Amino acid sequence: MIKLLIVDDSALMRRQLANVFQAEDDFEIRQARNGREAVEENRTFEPDVVTLDINMPEMDGITALSLLMAERPVPVVMVSSLTEKGALATFEALNLGAVDYLAKPGGTISLSIEEISTELVAKVRAAAGARLKGKGARRATPRPREERARPAPRPAAARRPEASEGLVVIGVSTGGPRTLEDILPLWPADFPWPVLVSQHMPASFTRPFAERMNALCALDVVEVVRPMQVEPGTIYIGKGGADMVVGRRGGRLTALSKPEGKDYLWHPSVELLGRSVLEHCDPAHVVGIMLTGMGYDGADAFAEIKQRGGRTIAESEQSAIVFGMPAELIARNGASLVLGAEKIAAQVNAWASR
């Protein structure tokens, strides 16, 4: 039996959320109206997992989350509004230790919870078994962007042919924003390879996420909303609510955003990105990195990258918040290495410097 605490200031929203889980046969449910009640229920009910709203009276979700993690750490899924403001608060929550998030389809009070019910149950089940990042977990603390020394731009004639020497492709889902914050800022400004990231995320979340990562990273971080030539020194984030692929335009490797493909379950699709990389790049020059997340998105494509001479890394079970996606890659004999998240950046740096 999974003990679930539902926290939302709207009685209607609490009832809708409770109905979703009461339709399952293995949830024991309690409810709280605000952050203060959530903190008390965490002490007395001792839930296995919590769904937590952000905007609430008496005590908001961010304040409550910080107290939950300080007093009795518990897996938390943030249930927030589908806005960029909601995205910024959600990223703050993930930084404080929340495992995952889900955007309400109809805003603050959703009358269409059935649209996300299947995903909601899957995320809560995954969170209940998730590995919490400890307080002592390594966090990237780079200097402010304006203080960082960046290399002089390469003359056009001296610029490396794109992706001829290396291309990094990252697939990630549940727990991804925080894990990416532990990895991407560790690559230096002169890192020689472009990086493509498919992080499962709603459409309104990826621009704030790219801006947040751009402030943390020495490399430039951009959201792919239009055709963009793939250049060294840049991290490309696939736009949520769409799929990112690569293609050739004028002979140059280009990152493209396209409508969600119906043949794929998750978006931006890691599998679709991987397939396009296999089609347009020499796999021997590709590094595929599979990070935390539930499901199997990208496992087949990344395994093929390895089979065709590329190098792949699967995040280890010891560091992954949810071990689903890395485990699927390992099960396909598709991982060249299995590493903790804290070791991945250094390994890729070593490969890139050879």
N, C-alpha and C positions, 0 to 999 in steps of 0.2 A: 504494500500500500504506500503510495506517494502522498506525503502530507504537503498540501499546497495552501499558501496564504495569498489571497487576492486583495490588493490594496488599490483603492480608487475612491475618490470623493463622490462620484456619481452612483447613486443607488441603482439606477438603470444599467450602468456599465458593469457594476459588480454582479448584478443578476444575470446579465448576458454572458459574462465570463464564466460565472459559476455553472450556468446551464451547459456550456460547452464541455466542461470537465465532468459534470454529473452524468453526461451521456457515456462517459468511459466507466469502467468498473473497478478502477484501481486508484482512485483519488479520494483522499479525505480532505475536505475543504473548509477553510475558515476565511473570514473577510475582515478587512479593516478599512475605516473611512478616511484615514489620513496617516501621515508619517509617524505621528506620536503613537497611534494605536498599533501601527506596524512594528515599531520597536518593542512595545510591550508584548505583542503576540509572538514575536521572535523569541522572547525570553520564556514565555509560558507554553505556547503551542509547539515550539521548536520545529518549524516547518523544514521540509527537505528542499523546497524551492519556493520562491516568491515572485509574483508578477506585481510590478510597481509602477504606478502612474507618476508623472513628474509634477504637474501643477495641482497642488492640494492646499486647503487651508490648514492653519495651526502649525503644520510642519510639512514642507514640500518633500518630493521624492529624493532630491539630491542630498538634502540634509539627513533624511532618514537613512539613505543608503550608507552614508559615511558612518552613522551610528551602528547600523547593522553589521558592517564589516569590522568595526572596532570591538563590539561586544560579543557577537556570535556570528562569525562569517557564514553566509548561506548563499547558494546560487540564486541570482536575481535576474529576471528577464524584465527589462524596461518596456512598458507599453505606452508609447508616446504618440503625439499628433504628427501627421504626415506633413511637416513644414520644415523649412530650413532652421527656424528658431528651435523647433523640437529636435532637429538633428544635432545642433550644437550642444544642447542640454544632454542628449543621449551620449555623445562622445565624452562629455564630462563624466557621465555615469559609468561608462565603460572604463574610463581611466581610474575611477574609484573602486572598480572591482566587479561591476555587473558583468554577467556572462554573455548576455545577448539582448536583443531588442526586437520589438515588433511595432510597426506603425499602424495606428488605428486607421482603417480605411475611410472613415467619415469625419475625421477630425477629433476634437476633444471628447465629444460624446458620440460614439458610433452606433448607428442604427442598422449597420450591415455587418455585424460581427461574423456572420456565416461565411463571408468572403475570405476570412483569414483563419477560420476555425481549425482546419487541418494543419496549417502551418503553425498555428499557436500551440496545439497539442504536441506536435513534433518538437518544437523548440523547448517547451517546458519539460518534456521527457528527457531531451538531451541535456538540458541544464541541470536536471536533478542528478545526473551522473557525471557532471562536468568536474574537471580539476580546477579548483580556484587558484588564482595567482596569489602567492603569499605576499605579505607586506614587504618582505625583503627581496622580492623579485627584481632583477636588474631592470632599470628603466633608462631609456636614453635621455640625457640631459644636455643637449647641445647648446652652444652659445646662441644668443639672438642672431637672427639671420644677417643683420647689417654688420655684425662684428666678425663674420666668417670670411676668411681669405678664400677667394675663388680664383681659379686659374684664368689667365688671359685667354680670350677666345682664340681658337685655332684659325689661322688663315684658311680661307675657303679651299685653296689648293691642297692644304696639308690635312684637311679634315678626313678622318678615317672613313672608308666606305661603310655605310651603315650596316650593322649586324654581320659584317664579314668576319670579325674577330670574336664576337660574342653577343649574345642576346639573352637576357634573363626574363623568364615568364613565371609569374607567381599566381597560384590558385589558392583561394582562402575564403572561408565563410564564417561560421559561428566562432566568436572570439577573435576575429581577424583584426579589427581596428587596433586593439591594444597590442596584439602580437606584431603587427606591422610597425607600430611605434617602437618596438624593441629591436627591430631589424633595419628598417630603411634609413634611419638617421645615422647608422654606423658606417654607411658607405661614404667615402670622402668626395669632395667636390670634383676631383679629377678621376673618379671612377669611370673606366673607359667604355662601358657597355650600357645601352639603353635597357630600361626595365618596364615590362608590361604587367599590370596587376588587374586580375579579375577578382573582385571582392563582391560577394553577393550583398546587394544593398538596394534600397528603394531609390527612385529617381531623384527625389529632393535631398537625399543625403550625400551623394557623391561629390557635389561641388564643395560643400562645407568641409567634407573629409579631405579632399585634395588641397584645399586652402590650409587646413590645419597641418597636414603633412608637409606642405611647402614651407611653413613657418618652422618646422622642426628639422628638416633635412638640408644637407649641403647641396644635394642635387635639386634641380627644378622639378616640381611635381605639378602635373596638369591633368584636368579631366578631359577625356576625349569626347567632344561634342561635335566635331567636324573633322574632315580628313587632315591628319597631321603627319608630316614626315618624321620617321623614327630616327632620333639623333642620340648620340652618346651624351651622357650627363643629364638625362631627363627620365623621370618616372611617369609613366602614362597610366592613369586610373580609368578603367572602363566606366562609362556612365551607367548609373542605375536605371532600371526599367528598359534597358537596351542590351545589346551584345557588342563587345569589342572584338574585331578581327583585324588581321593585317592583310594587305594586298600590295600590288605594285602599281605605282603611278609614275610615268616617265622614267621607269627603271629604278625608282627609289622605293624602299620599303615604307609603307604608309599605314598608320593606325586609323581605323575607320569605326564609326559607330553605326549600327544598323538596328532595325526593330527586332524585338525579341523573337527568336526562332521557336516555333511551336514544337519542334522535335526535341527540345531541351527543357529539362525541368527547372533548372536554376538559372538566374540571370544577375549580372552579366555571366554568361556561360564560360566556364573554364575549358570545357571540352571543345567548344566551338573555336575559342581562341587558339587552343593547342593544335587543332586540325589545320587552321589557317597558317600557323607557323610552320607546320610540317610541309604544307604545300608551297610556301614561298621562301623558306629559309633552308640552309643546309643544317640538318639536325645536329651534325657534329659540332656546330658553333653555338648550340642552344643549351642553356642551363634552365631546367624546370624545377621549381620549388613548390611543394605541396604542403600547405600549412593547415592549421586547425580548422575543423568544420565537419558538419554531419553530412552524410550522403557519400556519393562516389563521383561527383562532377570532376571531370578532367583526368580521372585515373587511367582510362584507356589511351588517351592521347599522350599523356606524359610517359606511360610505359612504352609507347611506340617511339617517343623521342629517345629514350635510353636504348631501345633495341636497334635504332638506326644510328647509333654512335654518339648521341648526346649524353649529358650528365644530368642527373636528377637528385634532388634531396627531398626526403620525407621528414617532416617534423616528428620527433620521437613522442611516444606515448607519455613519457615522463613530463614533457613540457606542454603538450597540446591540451588546450582547454577541452576540446572535443576531438577524439582521435579518429573519427570516421574517415575523412578524406585521405589523410596520410596512410591509414591502415589499408584502405582499398588500393592505394598505389603499391604498397609493400606486398600485398597479397597477389598482385599481378607480376611480381618480380620486377617492378618498375622503378625501384629506388637504388641509385648508385650508392647513396649514403643515407643513413638515418641519424639525424642530429637533433639535439635540443635547440630550441629557438635561439638561445644565447650564443650558440656556436655557428649559426648559419652565415651571418654577415662576414665573419672572419674567413670562413671556408671559401666563399665566393670571391672575396678580396684576393685570396691566395691564388685562385684559378685565374682571375683577371690580370694579375701582375706577372704571370709567367710569359 
